[in-house]
Amino acid sequence: MVLVFLLSSVQQIEDATARIQLKEMTSRVINILLVEDDEVDVMNVKRAFKKVNITNPLYLASNGLEALAILRGEDGQPAKIPAERRLVLLDLNMPKMGGIEFLQELRSDPQLRTIPVVVMTTSNQDQDRVEAYNLNVAGYILKPMTFANFLEMMAVLNKYWILCELP
């Protein structure tokens, strides 16, 4: 009888521990906004997320204007991405509103200025890199040419953001 009680208590403790761990994991979810106009790059990001088991919600915008509408909401509607634990993966070379313009607008908005942004671009120009860092990006990553390198980059980026405390 005592053994059954002990086993039952151990099971209850294990269940409670699993629930706490699940709650901690879900509170670590990062809401990722990918701002990218190239459909091939969007598909590569999605494929990489799947391959390296990144399960965070991924929201898509094809330019800076769309991204701002998703983050702010529009026409009286709330933002399409939750306000908590946001991260922007940003290309620089896009139509309508490019990455640097987007960063300027984001950093001037009191509601959005603290969102971490990682630039993922093919631009190896010093001017782009300096402007991006002057606008407080969290990182500037050159897009790798091979999918294997891209997978590795996404896995490292995911591990890093899981450990970070986001605003």
C-alpha positions in Angstrom: 0.0 0.0 0.0 2.8 2.4 0.9 4.6 1.5 -2.3 1.5 2.2 -4.4 1.2 5.6 -2.6 4.8 6.4 -3.3 4.6 5.4 -6.9 1.5 7.6 -7.3 3.2 10.5 -5.6 6.2 10.1 -7.9 4.0 10.1 -11.0 2.2 13.2 -9.8 5.5 15.0 -9.3 6.7 13.9 -12.7 3.4 15.1 -14.3 3.7 18.5 -12.5 7.3 18.8 -13.6 6.3 18.0 -17.2 3.6 20.7 -17.1 6.0 23.3 -15.7 8.6 22.4 -18.4 5.9 22.7 -21.1 4.8 26.1 -19.8 8.4 27.3 -19.7 8.9 26.1 -23.3 5.8 27.8 -24.6 6.7 31.0 -22.8 10.0 30.9 -24.7 8.2 31.0 -28.1 9.6 33.7 -30.3 7.2 35.3 -32.8 9.3 35.7 -35.9 8.6 38.2 -38.7 10.4 37.4 -41.9 10.6 40.5 -44.1 11.8 39.1 -47.4 10.6 39.8 -51.0 12.4 36.8 -52.7 10.1 33.8 -52.7 13.0 31.4 -53.0 14.6 32.8 -49.8 11.2 32.6 -48.1 10.9 28.9 -49.1 14.5 28.3 -47.9 13.7 29.8 -44.5 10.6 27.7 -44.1 12.6 24.5 -45.2 15.4 25.4 -42.8 12.9 25.9 -39.9 11.4 22.5 -40.6 14.8 20.7 -41.0 16.2 22.1 -37.7 12.9 21.8 -35.9 12.3 25.5 -35.3 8.6 25.6 -34.3 8.2 29.3 -33.6 5.4 31.0 -35.4 6.6 32.6 -38.7 4.9 35.7 -40.1 5.7 36.9 -43.6 6.0 40.4 -45.1 7.4 41.1 -48.6 8.5 44.6 -47.9 8.9 47.2 -45.1 5.5 48.7 -45.4 3.8 45.3 -45.1 6.0 44.5 -42.1 5.0 47.7 -40.3 1.3 47.0 -41.0 1.7 43.5 -39.5 3.5 44.9 -36.4 1.2 47.9 -35.9 -2.1 46.6 -37.2 -4.0 48.7 -39.7 -7.5 50.1 -40.3 -8.3 49.8 -36.6 -7.3 46.2 -36.5 -4.8 44.8 -34.0 -1.3 43.7 -35.0 -1.2 40.4 -36.8 1.8 39.3 -34.7 1.6 39.0 -30.9 3.2 41.9 -29.0 5.4 39.6 -26.9 8.8 38.1 -27.8 9.0 39.4 -31.3 12.0 39.0 -33.6 12.4 40.4 -37.1 14.6 38.7 -39.8 15.1 41.5 -42.3 16.4 41.6 -45.9 17.7 45.0 -47.0 17.0 45.0 -50.7 13.2 45.1 -51.2 10.7 47.1 -53.2 8.4 49.8 -51.8 10.3 50.2 -48.5 13.7 48.7 -48.1 15.3 47.3 -45.0 17.2 50.5 -43.9 14.0 52.6 -44.3 12.1 50.0 -42.4 14.7 50.1 -39.6 14.5 53.9 -39.4 10.7 53.8 -39.1 10.8 50.9 -36.6 13.4 52.7 -34.3 11.4 55.9 -34.4 8.2 54.2 -33.2 8.0 54.1 -29.3 5.9 50.9 -29.5 8.2 49.0 -31.8 11.7 50.4 -31.2 12.8 47.6 -28.8 12.1 44.7 -31.2 15.3 42.9 -32.0 16.2 42.8 -35.7 18.6 40.5 -37.4 19.6 41.5 -41.0 19.9 38.6 -43.4 21.1 39.9 -46.7 23.3 39.3 -49.7 24.6 42.9 -49.3 28.2 42.9 -48.3 28.5 46.7 -48.6 30.1 48.5 -45.7 27.6 51.3 -45.9 24.7 49.0 -45.4 26.4 47.2 -42.5 27.2 50.5 -40.8 23.7 52.0 -41.3 22.1 48.8 -40.0 24.3 48.8 -36.8 23.7 52.5 -36.3 20.0 51.5 -36.2 20.7 49.0 -33.5 20.3 45.7 -35.3 21.1 42.7 -33.1 23.1 41.1 -36.0 24.1 41.4 -39.6 24.3 38.0 -41.4 25.3 37.5 -45.0 23.1 34.9 -46.6 25.1 31.7 -47.3 25.2 30.4 -50.8 24.6 26.8 -50.0 21.5 25.4 -48.2 23.7 23.4 -45.8 25.3 26.6 -44.6 21.9 28.3 -44.4 20.6 25.4 -42.2 23.6 25.7 -39.9 23.1 29.5 -39.7 19.4 29.1 -38.8 20.1 26.4 -36.1 22.7 28.7 -34.5 20.4 31.7 -34.6 17.6 29.7 -33.1 19.8 28.5 -30.2 21.0 32.0 -29.5 17.5 33.5 -29.4 16.2 30.7 -27.1 18.8 31.8 -24.6 18.2 35.5 -24.9 15.8 37.5 -22.7 13.6 39.5 -25.1 11.7 42.7 -24.2 
